[in-house]
Amino acid sequence: MTPDDLAGTLDFLRRAEALKSTLRSGTTASGRQESTAEHT
């Protein structure tokens, strides 16, 4: 894996991690707001 490949992979993982804290406008069946990561 080249340094550029590694940098790209780490960037992807950081962006995916950020989805965990991005709330959607919808709610779960129990009324709790779900995150984008939970929905996908």
Protein Blocks (a to p, Z undefined) as FASTA:
>chain_A
ZZklmmmmmmmmmmmmmmmmmccfbdcfkopacdfklmZZ
